[in-house]
Amino acid sequence: MKYLALALLLSALVSLSIAQCYQKAPTPGMTHCQDDVDNTWHATGSSWRNSKCMDCTCEGCCAGFSTPTRFADNCVSVFDPQACEFVVHRKGNPNILCPILGAVGK
Protein backbone atom coordinates (compact mmCIF):
# COMPACT_ATOMS: atom_id res chain seq x y z
CA MET A 1 0.00 0.00 0.00
CA LYS A 2 2.91 2.37 0.74
CA TYR A 3 4.29 1.82 -2.77
CA LEU A 4 0.94 2.62 -4.35
CA ALA A 5 0.74 5.89 -2.42
CA LEU A 6 4.32 6.75 -3.41
CA ALA A 7 3.63 5.99 -7.07
CA LEU A 8 0.51 8.17 -6.97
CA LEU A 9 2.44 11.04 -5.40
CA LEU A 10 5.26 10.81 -7.96
CA SER A 11 2.83 10.77 -10.89
CA ALA A 12 1.16 13.90 -9.50
CA LEU A 13 4.53 15.64 -9.28
CA VAL A 14 5.40 14.72 -12.87
CA SER A 15 2.15 16.22 -14.12
CA LEU A 16 2.89 19.43 -12.21
CA SER A 17 6.32 19.71 -13.81
CA ILE A 18 4.80 19.53 -17.31
CA ALA A 19 2.29 22.28 -16.65
CA GLN A 20 2.96 24.11 -19.93
CA CYS A 21 3.30 27.52 -18.28
CA TYR A 22 5.73 30.37 -18.39
CA GLN A 23 6.16 33.42 -16.18
CA LYS A 24 7.05 37.01 -17.07
CA ALA A 25 8.65 39.49 -14.72
CA PRO A 26 6.33 42.50 -14.25
CA THR A 27 7.73 45.99 -14.64
CA PRO A 28 7.09 48.13 -11.54
CA GLY A 29 4.36 50.71 -12.16
CA MET A 30 3.14 49.18 -15.42
CA THR A 31 -0.55 49.65 -16.22
CA HIS A 32 -0.70 47.48 -19.36
CA CYS A 33 1.22 44.58 -20.88
CA GLN A 34 1.51 43.13 -24.37
CA ASP A 35 0.61 39.55 -25.28
CA ASP A 36 3.71 37.80 -26.67
CA VAL A 37 1.71 35.92 -29.33
CA ASP A 38 -0.96 38.32 -30.61
CA ASN A 39 0.81 41.60 -29.71
CA THR A 40 -2.45 42.85 -28.13
CA TRP A 41 -2.38 45.12 -25.08
CA HIS A 42 -4.14 44.26 -21.81
CA ALA A 43 -4.68 46.08 -18.52
CA THR A 44 -2.68 44.86 -15.53
CA GLY A 45 -4.85 42.49 -13.48
CA SER A 46 -6.86 41.28 -16.47
CA SER A 47 -6.78 37.81 -18.02
CA TRP A 48 -7.30 36.66 -21.60
CA ARG A 49 -6.91 33.70 -23.97
CA ASN A 50 -4.68 34.30 -26.98
CA SER A 51 -4.80 32.73 -30.45
CA LYS A 52 -2.45 29.89 -29.34
CA CYS A 53 -5.01 28.81 -26.68
CA MET A 54 -2.88 30.13 -23.84
CA ASP A 55 -4.65 31.56 -20.77
CA CYS A 56 -2.66 34.67 -19.84
CA THR A 57 -2.20 37.49 -17.36
CA CYS A 58 0.50 40.13 -17.35
CA GLU A 59 2.54 37.77 -15.11
CA GLY A 60 2.58 34.85 -17.59
CA CYS A 61 0.62 32.28 -19.55
CA CYS A 62 -0.43 28.63 -19.21
CA ALA A 63 -1.84 26.26 -21.79
CA GLY A 64 -5.64 26.45 -21.76
CA PHE A 65 -5.94 22.79 -22.66
CA SER A 66 -4.79 19.32 -21.61
CA THR A 67 -2.61 17.22 -23.90
CA PRO A 68 -3.57 13.53 -24.07
CA THR A 69 -0.64 11.23 -23.31
CA ARG A 70 -2.35 7.84 -23.10
CA PHE A 71 -5.12 6.42 -25.24
CA ALA A 72 -5.76 3.24 -27.24
CA ASP A 73 -3.36 2.37 -30.08
CA ASN A 74 -6.19 2.38 -32.62
CA CYS A 75 -6.98 6.03 -31.80
CA VAL A 76 -5.44 9.35 -32.76
CA SER A 77 -5.25 12.71 -30.95
CA VAL A 78 -6.16 15.81 -33.01
CA PHE A 79 -6.05 19.42 -31.77
CA ASP A 80 -9.11 21.58 -32.45
CA PRO A 81 -7.83 25.20 -32.38
CA GLN A 82 -11.35 26.70 -32.37
CA ALA A 83 -12.35 24.78 -29.22
CA CYS A 84 -8.79 24.86 -27.75
CA GLU A 85 -8.89 21.14 -26.99
CA PHE A 86 -7.61 17.79 -28.19
CA VAL A 87 -10.14 15.31 -29.53
CA VAL A 88 -9.16 11.64 -29.41
CA HIS A 89 -11.00 9.50 -31.95
CA ARG A 90 -10.70 6.19 -33.74
CA LYS A 91 -8.18 6.23 -36.61
CA GLY A 92 -10.07 6.67 -39.86
CA ASN A 93 -13.39 7.45 -38.11
CA PRO A 94 -13.63 10.81 -36.30
CA ASN A 95 -17.22 9.99 -35.25
CA ILE A 96 -16.04 7.35 -32.73
CA LEU A 97 -14.46 9.05 -29.72
CA CYS A 98 -11.87 7.22 -27.62
CA PRO A 99 -11.37 7.47 -23.86
CA ILE A 100 -8.36 9.47 -22.69
CA LEU A 101 -6.41 7.47 -20.10
CA GLY A 102 -3.82 10.12 -19.23
CA ALA A 103 -3.13 13.78 -19.98
CA VAL A 104 -0.82 16.64 -18.96
CA GLY A 105 -1.52 20.33 -18.58
CA LYS A 106 -4.33 22.55 -17.44
Contact map, one row per residue, 1 for C-alpha under 8 A:
1111100000000000000000000000000000000000000000000000000000000000000000000000000000000000000000000000000000
1111110000000000000000000000000000000000000000000000000000000000000000000000000000000000000000000000000000
1111111000000000000000000000000000000000000000000000000000000000000000000000000000000000000000000000000000
1111111100000000000000000000000000000000000000000000000000000000000000000000000000000000000000000000000000
1111111110000000000000000000000000000000000000000000000000000000000000000000000000000000000000000000000000
0111111111000000000000000000000000000000000000000000000000000000000000000000000000000000000000000000000000
0011111111100000000000000000000000000000000000000000000000000000000000000000000000000000000000000000000000
0001111111110000000000000000000000000000000000000000000000000000000000000000000000000000000000000000000000
0000111111111000000000000000000000000000000000000000000000000000000000000000000000000000000000000000000000
0000011111111100000000000000000000000000000000000000000000000000000000000000000000000000000000000000000000
0000001111111110000000000000000000000000000000000000000000000000000000000000000000000000000000000000000000
0000000111111111000000000000000000000000000000000000000000000000000000000000000000000000000000000000000000
0000000011111111100000000000000000000000000000000000000000000000000000000000000000000000000000000000000000
0000000001111111110000000000000000000000000000000000000000000000000000000000000000000000000000000000000000
0000000000111111111000000000000000000000000000000000000000000000000000000000000000000000000000000000000110
0000000000011111111000000000000000000000000000000000000000000000000000000000000000000000000000000000000010
0000000000001111111000000000000000000000000000000000000000000000000000000000000000000000000000000000000000
0000000000000111111100000000000000000000000000000000000000000000000000000000000000000000000000000000000110
0000000000000011111110000000000000000000000000000000000000000110000000000000000000000000000000000000000111
0000000000000000011111000000000000000000000000000000000000000110000000000000000000000000000000000000000011
0000000000000000001111100000000000000000000000000000000000011110000000000000000000000000000000000000000000
0000000000000000000111110000000000000000000000000000000000011100000000000000000000000000000000000000000000
0000000000000000000011111000000000000000000000000000000000111000000000000000000000000000000000000000000000
0000000000000000000001111100000000000000000000000000000001110000000000000000000000000000000000000000000000
0000000000000000000000111110000000000000000000000000000000100000000000000000000000000000000000000000000000
0000000000000000000000011111010000000000000000000000000001100000000000000000000000000000000000000000000000
0000000000000000000000001111110000000000000000000000000000000000000000000000000000000000000000000000000000
0000000000000000000000000111110000000000000000000000000000000000000000000000000000000000000000000000000000
0000000000000000000000000011111000000000000000000000000000000000000000000000000000000000000000000000000000
0000000000000000000000000111111110000000000100000000000000000000000000000000000000000000000000000000000000
0000000000000000000000000000111110000000001100000000000000000000000000000000000000000000000000000000000000
0000000000000000000000000000011111000000111100000000000001000000000000000000000000000000000000000000000000
0000000000000000000000000000011111100000111100000000000001000000000000000000000000000000000000000000000000
0000000000000000000000000000000111110011110000000000000001000000000000000000000000000000000000000000000000
0000000000000000000000000000000011111111110000000100000101000000000000000000000000000000000000000000000000
0000000000000000000000000000000001111110000000000000000000000000000000000000000000000000000000000000000000
0000000000000000000000000000000000111110000000000111000000000000000000000000000000000000000000000000000000
0000000000000000000000000000000000111111000000000110000000000000000000000000000000000000000000000000000000
0000000000000000000000000000000001111111100000000000000000000000000000000000000000000000000000000000000000
0000000000000000000000000000000001100111110000000000000000000000000000000000000000000000000000000000000000
0000000000000000000000000000000111100011111000000000000000000000000000000000000000000000000000000000000000
0000000000000000000000000000000111100001111101100000000001000000000000000000000000000000000000000000000000
0000000000000000000000000000001110000000111111000000000001000000000000000000000000000000000000000000000000
0000000000000000000000000000011110000000011111000000000011000000000000000000000000000000000000000000000000
0000000000000000000000000000000000000000001111100000000011000000000000000000000000000000000000000000000000
0000000000000000000000000000000000000000011111110000000011000000000000000000000000000000000000000000000000
0000000000000000000000000000000000000000010011111000001111000000000000000000000000000000000000000000000000
0000000000000000000000000000000000000000000001111100001110000000000000000000000000000000000000000000000000
0000000000000000000000000000000000000000000000111111111100000001000000000000000000000000000000000000000000
0000000000000000000000000000000000101100000000011111111100000000000000000000000000000000000000000000000000
0000000000000000000000000000000000001100000000001111110000000000000000000000000000000000000000000000000000
0000000000000000000000000000000000001000000000001111110000000000000000000000000010000000000000000000000000
0000000000000000000000000000000000000000000000001111111000000011100000000000000010010000000000000000000000
0000000000000000000000000000000000000000000000001111111100001111000000000000000000000000000000000000000000
0000000000000000000000000000000000000000000000111100111110001111000000000000000000000000000000000000000000
0000000000000000000000000000000000100000000000111100011111111100000000000000000000000000000000000000000000
0000000000000000000000000000000000000000000111110000001111111000000000000000000000000000000000000000000000
0000000000000000000000010100000111100000011111100000000111110000000000000000000000000000000000000000000000
0000000000000000000000111100000000000000000000000000000111111000000000000000000000000000000000000000000000
0000000000000000000011110000000000000000000000000000000111111100000000000000000000000000000000000000000000
0000000000000000000011100000000000000000000000000000011110111110000000000000000000000000000000000000000000
0000000000000000001111000000000000000000000000000000011100011111000000000000000000000000000000000000000001
0000000000000000001110000000000000000000000000000000111000001111110000000000000000000000000000000000000011
0000000000000000000000000000000000000000000000001000111000000111110000000000000000010000000000000000000001
0000000000000000000000000000000000000000000000000000100000000011111000000000000000011100000000000000000011
0000000000000000000000000000000000000000000000000000000000000011111100000000000000001100000000000000001111
0000000000000000000000000000000000000000000000000000000000000000111110000000000000000100000000000000001110
0000000000000000000000000000000000000000000000000000000000000000011111100000100000000101000000000001111100
0000000000000000000000000000000000000000000000000000000000000000001111100000000000000000000000000001111100
0000000000000000000000000000000000000000000000000000000000000000000111110000000000000000000000000001111000
0000000000000000000000000000000000000000000000000000000000000000000111111010000000000001000000000111110000
0000000000000000000000000000000000000000000000000000000000000000000001111110000000000000000000000110000000
0000000000000000000000000000000000000000000000000000000000000000000000111111000000000000000000000000000000
0000000000000000000000000000000000000000000000000000000000000000000000011111000000000000011000000000000000
0000000000000000000000000000000000000000000000000000000000000000000000111111100000000001111000000100000000
0000000000000000000000000000000000000000000000000000000000000000000000001111110000000001111000000000000000
0000000000000000000000000000000000000000000000000000000000000000000100000011111000000111100000000000000000
0000000000000000000000000000000000000000000000000000000000000000000000000001111100000111000000000000000000
0000000000000000000000000000000000000000000000000000000000000000000000000000111110011110000000000000000000
0000000000000000000000000000000000000000000000000000000000000000000000000000011111111110000000000000000000
0000000000000000000000000000000000000000000000000001100000000000000000000000001111111000000000000000000000
0000000000000000000000000000000000000000000000000000000000000000000000000000000111110000000000000000000000
0000000000000000000000000000000000000000000000000000000000000000000000000000000111111000000000000000000000
0000000000000000000000000000000000000000000000000000100000000001100000000000001111111100000000000000000000
0000000000000000000000000000000000000000000000000000000000000000110000000000001110111110000000000000000000
0000000000000000000000000000000000000000000000000000000000000000111100000000111100011111000000000000000000
0000000000000000000000000000000000000000000000000000000000000000000000000000111100001111100000001000000000
0000000000000000000000000000000000000000000000000000000000000000000100100011110000000111110000001111000000
0000000000000000000000000000000000000000000000000000000000000000000000000011100000000011111011111100000000
0000000000000000000000000000000000000000000000000000000000000000000000000111000000000001111111111100000000
0000000000000000000000000000000000000000000000000000000000000000000000000111000000000000111111000000000000
0000000000000000000000000000000000000000000000000000000000000000000000000000000000000000011111000000000000
0000000000000000000000000000000000000000000000000000000000000000000000000000000000000000111111110000000000
0000000000000000000000000000000000000000000000000000000000000000000000000000000000000000111111111000000000
0000000000000000000000000000000000000000000000000000000000000000000000000000000000000000110011111000000000
0000000000000000000000000000000000000000000000000000000000000000000000000000000000000000110011111100000000
0000000000000000000000000000000000000000000000000000000000000000000000000000000000000011110001111110000000
0000000000000000000000000000000000000000000000000000000000000000000000110010000000000001110000011111000000
0000000000000000000000000000000000000000000000000000000000000000000000110000000000000001000000001111100000
0000000000000000000000000000000000000000000000000000000000000000000111100000000000000001000000000111111000
0000000000000000000000000000000000000000000000000000000000000000000111100000000000000000000000000011111000
0000000000000000000000000000000000000000000000000000000000000000000111100000000000000000000000000001111100
0000000000000000000000000000000000000000000000000000000000000000011111000000000000000000000000000001111110
0000000000000010011000000000000000000000000000000000000000000000011110000000000000000000000000000000011111
0000000000000011011100000000000000000000000000000000000000000010111000000000000000000000000000000000001111
0000000000000000001100000000000000000000000000000000000000000111110000000000000000000000000000000000000111
